């Protein structure tokens, strides 16, 4: 079993969608495609804030 950092902050799908300014369905698609890591808690998903930051950084494109 993978170890998690003791102070890892987990976000809901709605919180991630709000942060990224996309729909919740887009977040679910990213999870299903394996592009965004998540943890299943019952019927809900939780996403580490660090994983969201890493995903956004990997998609960052410099203008110019």
N, C-alpha and C positions, 0 to 999 in steps of 0.2 A: 504494500500500500504506500502511495506517495505521501511524503510529509509536506505539510503546509506551514508557511511562516506563521508564527504565533499572532502577529498583529495584522494579518492580511485582511483587507476590507473587501467585503463582497457586496455586489450591487444586484438589484433586480433587473429583469429584462426592461421594464419601463424606465428605470433610472439610466440604463445604458443607452436606450433609444433617445432619451432626452439629452444626454451628454453629447451624443453623436448627431443629433438632429435628424434622425431617421425614424421610421415606423417600428413598432415592436415586431412586426412580421419580418422586417429586414434583419433584425437582431436574431430572431429564430432561424432564419435562413443561414446566417453566418455561423451559428452554432451547429446546425445540421451539416453544413459543408465542411466543418472542422476548422474553419478560419478563426474562430473565436472560442477559446476554451471555456468550459462551464462545469458546474457541479449540479447534479440533480438532487433536489430536496423535495421529497414527495412528488407532487405533480409540477413543481416549479423549478426554475433554473436560477442559479446564482453565478455571477461572473466576477472574477477577481479584478479589482480596479487596475492592478498592474497589467493584466492581460489586455484590458481595453486600451491602456496607454501604449503597450507594445504594438497592438494591431494598428492603431492610428499612426504611430511612428513609421511602421513598415509601409503605410500607404501614402505617406507624406511626399509631395512632389514640389520641388522648388520652381517658382515661376521665373521665366527669363531664359 
